[in-house]
Amino acid sequence: MPAASVLASPPRSFDASGRALPLTREEIDQRAALALQALDSLEGMGDEEEQRETFAHLARAVNEDRLSDRPRFGS
């Protein structure tokens, strides 16, 4: 598995009161590029068998203790 590069977080887009601050087109593009880079880095994590096992575990966990009798992920 390749070593993950350390990414710096973009500056916050809200003020101390929680109000949204306007972003420039460059800031929006930078955030989009960072998001895509993060998603691309996930592709190389684990092999197919590990990913199948992880999904099966997560699907079982989501289906447990549901208020509805209908499973979220098949039967």
N, C-alpha and C positions, 0 to 999 in steps of 0.2 A: 504494500500500500504506500503511495507517495506521501511524503511529509506535507502536512497542511501548512500553507503560508498564513502568517498572522496578518489579519486585516484590521485597519483602524476604523472605528465607528465614525460615520458621518456626523456632523454637528447636529444637535437637537433641533427639531422643527417646531418647538413650542417654548413659551416663556415660563417663568417661575410660577405664574398663575394657571398654567395649563392651556393658555390660549395658543392657537395655531399661529405660527409665523409664516409669512409667504416665502416660498422657495423660488429661486431663479431657475431658468431652464437648465443651466449648467448643473445646479445642485440636483435637480430631478434626474437628469441624465446620469450623473455620478452615482446616485442611489440605485438607479435601475441597473447600471453596470455592476455595482457591488452585489446586488441581489442575484443577478445572473451568474456571477463568479461563484457565489456561495452555492447556488444550485448545481453548477457544473462540478464543484468539488465533491458533492455528495455522490456523484455517479461512480467514482472510483472507490467508494467505501464498501468493503465486504464483498464476498463472492455471491453468486446467484443462490446457492443453497442457504447461506446465512440470511440473505434477504427474504427467501421464502419462509424460513423458520421464524424470522422476526415478524413478518406479516401475519403468519398463523397465530403467533402468540398475541399480537395486538388485536387481531380480530376476535379471538376468544375473550380477551379482557374487555373489549367494548361490548360484546354480547352478554357478558355477565351482569347481573343485577339491573336489568333493564325494566322500566315500568311497563313496557309493552311486551307481549309474548312473541312479537315478530323480531327475528334476529336482524341486526344491521348488516351483517355480512353472511348471507346464505345460511345453510343449516349446519 
